[in-house]
């Protein structure tokens, strides 16, 4: 199991490296993929359609969907940030479990499905192929999965969790100063007539809460 020192080092490195213009975008794009897949999955569950998913070279993204009814549109719009928070919790939950290696299979499968059905822009294709290849490589090396899976999952979970909180913070700032450009919060405000900053605040609060639960519940696992 990872040590507490390793945990603190990873948190510090993620916070620092993710802010770099080039390499930071590469790492942050994982959160972007999970975020956009959240929209896509909920759209499919609700009987809607998914058009294209874009992963941009500035770590932003988009997912075009269509659905019937404002309530379904509301649920789809709300899914991105919430899905990231829940997904990161699930990754933390898998640390130390005997089945945690299957997370890499899951990441490989969702990457391949995204490439086949939705991702069409150049950066998105290149990044997703690279990410899928990494997961496939880990699967092909059983000793890497057995010996280092908890460390890798910790890094992935922290990366998604911290970036989601950062993204929600930026969204809240935008929703206060330019509410028409606040992405998902703007879409939800149009559907509900509730100000965008309220929804952005809710996203941020939920993301922090899920991170707190993860830290409180799984911190004792670290040596």
C-alpha positions, -999 to 999 in steps of 0.1 A, spaced: 0 0 0 12 36 -7 26 55 23 12 87 36 44 105 24 38 92 -11 2 105 -8 14 140 1 41 140 -26 16 130 -53 -9 157 -42 18 184 -44 31 172 -77 -3 171 -93 -11 206 -81 22 219 -95 25 199 -128 -12 202 -138 -7 240 -140 20 238 -166 8 248 -201 18 217 -221 24 187 -198 -4 199 -175 -29 197 -202 -20 161 -209 -27 151 -173 -58 173 -170 -73 157 -201 -81 126 -181 -106 146 -160 -119 161 -193 -126 127 -207 -144 114 -176 -164 147 -174 -176 144 -210 -183 107 -207 -205 116 -177 -227 137 -200 -227 109 -227 -236 81 -203 -265 99 -187 -278 109 -222 -277 73 -233 -294 61 -201 -322 86 -206 -327 76 -242 -310 105 -258 -283 106 -284 -247 115 -282 -230 133 -311 -193 142 -308 -170 144 -278 -141 169 -281 -110 169 -259 -92 201 -267 -55 209 -263 -62 234 -235 -79 207 -213 -114 219 -221 -139 197 -238 -175 193 -251 -201 167 -256 -230 172 -280 -261 155 -269 -298 155 -278 -328 146 -256 -365 151 -253 -377 172 -224 -361 199 -202 -357 176 -172 -336 151 -192 -315 180 -205 -311 192 -170 -298 158 -158 -274 155 -187 -261 190 -181 -255 183 -144 -237 150 -150 -202 161 -159 -188 174 -126 -209 151 -105 -197 120 -125 -160 130 -120 -165 133 -83 -182 100 -80 -157 83 -104 -127 95 -84 -144 81 -52 -148 47 -69 -111 47 -78 -102 54 -42 -126 27 -31 -108 1 -53 -74 8 -37 -63 -23 -18 -91 -45 -32 -82 -78 -49 -101 -67 -80 -85 -33 -84 -67 -43 -116 -100 -44 -134 -101 -7 -132 -75 -6 -160 -97 -29 -181 -126 -5 -175 -104 26 -185 -92 7 -216 -128 -2 -226 -143 33 -222 -113 48 -240 -118 24 -270 -156 30 -270 -151 67 -269 -127 65 -299 -150 43 -319 -183 62 -314 -176 98 -303 -142 114 -303 -133 129 -337 -110 158 -332 -72 154 -336 -60 161 -301 -88 140 -286 -79 110 -308 -42 112 -301 -46 116 -264 -72 88 -260 -51 64 -281 -21 72 -259 -42 67 -227 -57 35 -240 -22 22 -249 -9 29 -214 -37 10 -198 -33 -19 -223 5 -19 -216 -2 -22 -178 -26 -50 -184 0 -69 -204 25 -66 -176 8 -86 -147 36 -78 -122 31 -41 -128 -6 -44 -120 -1 -66 -90 28 -46 -74 19 -11 -84 -18 -9 -90 -26 8 -57 0 35 -65 -13 41 -100 -49 42 -89 -41 67 -62 -25 90 -88 -55 86 -111 -80 92 -83 -62 123 -70 -57 136 -105 -94 135 -113 -105 147 -78 -82 177 -76 -88 188 -112 -125 185 -108 -124 208 -77 -102 232 -96 -126 231 -126 -156 238 -104 -137 267 -88 -131 282 -122 -167 276 -132 -179 294 -100 -157 324 -108 -169 326 -144 -205 322 -133 -202 352 -110 -185 375 -134 -198 363 -168 -227 340 -162 -234 335 -199 -201 317 -204 -203 293 -174 -207 261 -195 -228 235 -177 -239 260 -151 -252 283 -178 -271 255 -194 -287 246 -161 -296 282 -154 -314 285 -187 -334 254 -180 -343 263 -144 -341 301 -142 -319 296 -111 -286 316 -114 -256 299 -128 -235 307 -97 -259 286 -76 -253 255 -97 -216 262 -99 -215 264 -61 -234 231 -59 -209 214 -82 -180 227 -61 -196 218 -28 -203 182 -40 -168 178 -54 -152 189 -21 -176 167 -1 -168 136 -22 -130 143 -19 -134 148 19 -153 115 22 -126 97 1 -98 112 22 -116 104 55 -125 69 46 -94 57 28 -66 77 45 -63 50 72 -53 26 44 -20 44 38 9 32 59 
